[in-house]
Amino acid sequence: MPEPDEPEDSTPLGNKIFATTHWSVVLAAGQDGSSAATEALEKLCRAYWYPIYAYVRRRGHDVHEAEDLTQEFFARLLDKNSLASVHREGGKFRSFLLTAVKHFLINEWQQRQTAKRGGGKAIISLDELDAEKCYQFELADAATPEVLFERRWAATVLDQVLRRLRDRYTADGQTELFEALQPCLTGAEQTLAYAELAARLGMTESAVKMAVHRLRKRYGEFLRAEIELTVNSPAEVEEEIRCLIAAAGK
């Protein structure tokens, strides 16, 4: 039986899931409009809707328009008839999504007086209050819609990674350990001494150092796994991670 703070097996997370990553499934099966492609695309949309909402808001739409437009954008994107165009355009999910919303807003503006948006049906469950609260913080700078999209994309990826990592530790019965060590992911151990952590957790200082090392290793594995859900091949992972780091620093 593996140790509680070790991964369940030594196989890299990416190797275990890449054959069925969400975006690669969409691209591979999308041409046929399969249910697998639709389900995979829906999962991605549910996880990464906020960067779209922020982009639409930065384009000058008010709160209600942004909610409406975001819903309609995903409604059209998840329409089975649109999957063939997804397949043709290909690329990374991040790049595809930004290009798609640009086209959507242009078309929506042109057809605004005749199009009936959304049909009153919510396709993606948006937390509008949290979304707008988050967006208000974006108003502190003058970032372009594209820069804001990339920045929010990076933040959403990192939030997903942290949530999945927390869930893993919780499943292992190590929630307290995770919460105590989480600041160390950002180098906060420089101000939060290992000795203090050891005393709090009832561990030796060397055991805390090892636990931090394992946490960071797991974080890296989960980050790669999350990125792999949004690209079409393993060869694209490193480049996408570099783009994420650059966007997060903007």
C-alpha positions in Angstrom: 0.0 0.0 0.0 1.4 3.4 -0.9 2.4 6.0 1.7 -0.5 8.5 2.4 1.5 11.4 1.1 2.7 9.6 -2.0 0.9 9.5 -5.4 -1.1 6.3 -5.9 1.4 5.1 -8.4 4.6 6.3 -10.1 3.1 6.8 -13.5 3.1 10.5 -14.4 -0.4 11.9 -14.4 -0.2 13.2 -17.9 0.8 9.8 -19.3 -2.3 8.2 -17.7 -4.8 10.8 -19.1 -3.4 12.1 -22.4 -5.0 9.5 -24.6 -8.4 10.9 -23.6 -7.7 14.5 -22.8 -10.7 16.7 -23.2 -9.5 19.0 -26.1 -7.9 16.1 -28.0 -11.2 14.2 -27.8 -13.0 17.3 -29.2 -10.6 17.6 -32.1 -10.5 13.9 -32.8 -14.2 13.2 -32.5 -15.7 16.6 -33.2 -15.9 16.1 -36.9 -18.6 13.4 -36.3 -20.4 15.4 -33.7 -20.0 12.5 -31.2 -21.4 12.6 -27.7 -17.9 12.2 -26.4 -16.7 15.3 -28.1 -19.7 17.3 -26.9 -19.2 16.1 -23.3 -15.5 16.9 -23.4 -16.1 20.4 -24.8 -18.8 21.1 -22.2 -16.4 20.1 -19.3 -13.8 22.5 -20.7 -16.4 25.3 -21.1 -17.7 24.9 -17.5 -14.1 25.2 -16.2 -13.0 28.1 -18.3 -16.0 30.4 -18.8 -14.7 33.3 -16.6 -11.9 34.4 -19.0 -14.7 34.7 -21.7 -16.9 36.7 -19.3 -14.0 39.1 -18.5 -13.2 39.5 -22.2 -16.7 40.4 -23.1 -16.9 42.9 -20.2 -13.7 44.5 -21.2 -15.1 44.9 -24.7 -17.5 47.4 -23.2 -20.6 45.3 -22.5 -22.4 45.9 -19.2 -23.0 43.2 -16.6 -26.3 41.9 -18.0 -25.1 42.0 -21.6 -22.0 40.1 -20.7 -23.9 37.4 -18.9 -26.3 37.1 -21.8 -23.5 37.1 -24.4 -21.4 34.6 -22.5 -24.3 32.2 -22.2 -25.1 32.5 -25.9 -21.5 32.1 -26.9 -21.3 28.7 -25.1 -24.7 27.7 -26.3 -23.5 28.1 -29.9 -20.1 26.5 -29.2 -21.8 23.4 -27.6 -24.2 23.0 -30.5 -23.3 19.8 -32.2 -23.3 21.5 -35.6 -20.4 23.7 -34.5 -18.1 20.8 -33.7 -17.0 20.3 -37.3 -15.7 23.9 -37.4 -13.9 23.2 -34.1 -12.1 20.3 -35.7 -11.1 22.3 -38.8 -9.7 25.2 -36.8 -7.8 23.0 -34.3 -5.1 24.5 -32.2 -5.0 24.9 -28.5 -8.2 25.3 -26.6 -7.0 28.7 -25.2 -6.3 30.1 -28.7 -9.4 28.6 -30.2 -11.6 30.1 -27.4 -10.2 33.6 -27.9 -10.6 33.5 -31.7 -14.1 32.0 -31.4 -15.4 34.7 -29.0 -13.9 37.5 -31.2 -15.8 36.1 -34.2 -18.9 35.6 -32.1 -19.0 39.2 -30.9 -18.6 40.5 -34.4 -21.4 38.4 -35.7 -23.5 39.2 -32.6 -23.1 42.9 -33.2 -24.2 42.6 -36.8 -27.2 40.5 -36.0 -28.1 42.0 -32.7 -31.5 43.4 -33.7 -32.8 40.1 -35.1 -31.0 37.4 -33.1 -32.8 36.0 -30.0 -30.0 35.2 -27.6 -30.0 32.1 -25.5 -33.6 31.2 -25.8 -34.0 31.8 -22.1 -32.0 28.6 -21.3 -28.8 28.7 -19.3 -26.3 26.4 -21.0 -23.4 27.0 -18.6 -23.9 27.6 -14.9 -22.3 31.0 -14.4 -21.8 32.4 -11.0 -22.6 36.0 -12.1 -22.1 37.6 -8.7 -18.7 36.2 -8.2 -17.8 36.9 -11.8 -18.7 40.5 -11.6 -17.0 40.9 -8.2 -13.8 39.4 -9.8 -14.2 41.6 -12.8 -14.3 44.8 -10.7 -10.7 44.1 -9.6 -9.7 44.0 -13.3 -10.7 47.6 -13.7 -7.7 48.7 -11.7 -5.5 48.5 -14.8 -5.9 49.3 -18.5 -5.1 45.8 -19.9 -6.5 45.1 -23.3 -9.3 42.5 -23.6 -6.8 40.1 -25.1 -4.2 40.6 -22.2 -7.0 40.3 -19.7 -8.3 37.1 -21.3 -4.8 35.5 -21.2 -4.3 36.6 -17.6 -7.6 35.3 -16.4 -7.0 32.1 -18.4 -3.7 31.6 -16.5 -5.4 32.3 -13.1 -8.2 29.8 -13.9 -5.7 27.1 -14.8 -3.9 27.6 -11.5 -7.1 27.7 -9.5 -8.1 24.4 -11.1 -4.8 22.8 -10.3 -4.9 24.0 -6.7 -8.5 22.7 -6.3 -7.6 19.3 -7.7 -4.5 19.1 -5.6 -6.5 20.0 -2.4 -9.0 17.3 -3.4 -6.3 14.7 -3.6 -4.9 15.5 -0.2 -8.4 15.5 1.3 -9.0 12.1 -0.2 -5.8 10.9 1.5 -7.0 12.3 4.8 -4.3 15.1 4.7 -6.4 18.3 4.5 -4.6 19.8 7.5 -1.2 19.0 6.0 -2.2 20.6 2.7 -3.6 23.8 4.2 -0.5 24.2 6.3 2.0 23.7 3.5 0.0 25.4 0.7 1.8 28.8 1.3 5.1 27.0 0.5 4.0 26.6 -3.1 4.7 30.3 -3.6 8.0 30.3 -1.5 6.3 31.6 1.6 8.4 29.2 3.7 11.0 32.0 3.8 8.7 33.8 6.2 7.0 30.8 7.6 9.8 28.8 9.1 10.0 25.0 8.7 10.5 24.8 12.4 7.2 26.6 13.0 5.4 24.3 10.6 7.0 21.2 12.2 5.8 22.3 15.7 2.3 23.0 14.4 2.0 19.7 12.5 3.8 17.5 15.1 6.4 16.6 12.6 10.2 16.8 12.5 11.7 19.7 10.5 13.2 17.3 8.0 9.8 15.6 7.5 8.3 19.0 6.8 10.9 19.7 4.2 10.2 16.4 2.5 6.5 17.0 2.6 7.0 20.4 1.0 9.2 18.8 -1.7 6.4 16.2 -2.4 3.7 18.9 -2.5 5.6 20.9 -5.1 6.3 17.8 -7.1 2.6 16.9 -7.1 1.7 20.5 -8.0 3.9 20.3 -11.0 2.3 17.0 -12.0 -1.2 18.4 -11.6 -0.3 21.5 -13.6 0.9 19.4 -16.5 -2.2 17.3 -16.3 -4.4 20.3 -16.4 -2.5 21.8 -19.3 -2.8 18.5 -21.2 -6.6 18.9 -21.0 -6.4 22.0 -23.2 -3.9 21.0 -25.9 -3.9 18.5 -28.7 -0.5 16.7 -28.2 2.2 16.3 -25.6 4.5 18.4 -27.7 2.4 21.5 -27.0 2.5 21.2 -23.2 5.9 22.9 -22.5 5.0 25.9 -24.8 1.6 26.3 -23.1 3.2 26.3 -19.7 5.6 29.0 -20.8 2.6 31.0 -22.1 0.8 30.5 -18.8 3.8 31.8 -16.8 4.1 34.8 -19.0 0.4 35.6 -18.8 0.3 35.2 -15.1 3.2 37.7 -14.8 1.5 40.4 -16.9 
